[in-house]
């Protein structure tokens, strides 16, 4: 558990440091992401972005476990 928390902390730290470059990636604006905007507000569900992130993380975890 300690190792997992340290790794998660380092990942959050790295994301914070590299945020200017990560913000330029098109994640959250991919075709297939659901965006509904009305006069009273809006709804956004990044389904394709979630799928892409899930596949990438699954491949990384599979690679590091081998």
TORVEX-342223 format. One line per field, with one value per residue (C-alpha): chain; x, y, z; residue in three letters; residue number from 1. Coordinates in nm, 2 decimals, always signed. Example, Ala and Ser with C-alpha at 12.3 -4.5 7.8 and 13.67 -1.06 7.14 Angstrom:
cadena	[A, A]
c1	[+1.23, +1.37]
c2	[-0.45, -0.11]
c3	[+0.78, +0.71]
residuo	[ALA, SER]
num	[1, 2]
//
This chain:
cadena	[A, A, A, A, A, A, A, A, A, A, A, A, A, A, A, A, A, A, A, A, A, A, A, A, A, A, A, A, A, A, A, A, A, A, A, A, A, A, A, A, A, A, A, A, A, A, A, A, A, A, A, A, A, A, A, A, A, A, A, A, A, A, A, A, A, A]
c1	[+0.00, +0.28, +0.45, +0.12, +0.07, +0.42, +0.38, +0.04, +0.20, +0.48, +0.24, +0.04, +0.36, +0.47, +0.13, +0.15, +0.50, +0.42, +0.07, +0.15, +0.24, -0.04, -0.30, -0.22, -0.33, -0.68, -0.81, -1.16, -1.22, -1.22, -1.49, -1.75, -1.73, -2.09, -2.15, -2.49, -2.52, -2.85, -2.94, -2.96, -2.63, -2.46, -2.35, -2.02, -1.93, -1.60, -1.68, -1.42, -1.15, -1.23, -1.19, -0.86, -0.72, -0.84, -0.68, -0.35, -0.34, -0.43, -0.15, +0.10, +0.00, +0.01, +0.36, +0.50, +0.36, +0.54]
c2	[+0.00, +0.24, +0.18, +0.24, +0.57, +0.68, +0.59, +0.78, +1.08, +1.08, +1.05, +1.35, +1.55, +1.46, +1.56, +1.89, +1.96, +1.86, +2.02, +2.29, +2.02, +1.78, +2.05, +2.07, +1.70, +1.67, +1.46, +1.57, +1.70, +1.37, +1.28, +1.08, +1.28, +1.38, +1.75, +1.90, +2.27, +2.45, +2.80, +2.69, +2.50, +2.21, +1.85, +1.70, +1.33, +1.24, +0.87, +0.82, +1.00, +0.76, +0.46, +0.58, +0.64, +0.30, +0.12, +0.31, +0.24, -0.13, -0.17, +0.00, -0.21, -0.53, -0.43, -0.36, -0.68, -0.90]
c3	[+0.00, +0.08, -0.26, -0.44, -0.26, -0.34, -0.70, -0.72, -0.55, -0.80, -1.09, -0.97, -0.92, -1.28, -1.42, -1.24, -1.37, -1.73, -1.73, -1.99, -2.24, -2.13, -2.17, -2.54, -2.59, -2.75, -2.46, -2.37, -2.72, -2.91, -3.16, -2.97, -2.65, -2.55, -2.51, -2.46, -2.41, -2.33, -2.22, -1.85, -1.84, -2.00, -1.97, -2.08, -2.08, -2.23, -2.31, -2.59, -2.38, -2.09, -2.32, -2.46, -2.11, -1.99, -2.28, -2.24, -1.86, -1.91, -2.16, -1.93, -1.63, -1.85, -1.98, -1.63, -1.48, -1.73]
residuo	[UNK, UNK, UNK, UNK, UNK, UNK, UNK, UNK, UNK, UNK, UNK, UNK, UNK, UNK, UNK, UNK, UNK, UNK, UNK, UNK, UNK, UNK, UNK, UNK, UNK, UNK, UNK, UNK, UNK, UNK, UNK, UNK, UNK, UNK, UNK, UNK, UNK, UNK, UNK, UNK, UNK, UNK, UNK, UNK, UNK, UNK, UNK, UNK, UNK, UNK, UNK, UNK, UNK, UNK, UNK, UNK, UNK, UNK, UNK, UNK, UNK, UNK, UNK, UNK, UNK, UNK]
num	[1, 2, 3, 4, 5, 6, 7, 8, 9, 10, 11, 12, 13, 14, 15, 16, 17, 18, 19, 20, 21, 22, 23, 24, 25, 26, 27, 28, 29, 30, 31, 32, 33, 34, 35, 36, 37, 38, 39, 40, 41, 42, 43, 44, 45, 46, 47, 48, 49, 50, 51, 52, 53, 54, 55, 56, 57, 58, 59, 60, 61, 62, 63, 64, 65, 66]
//
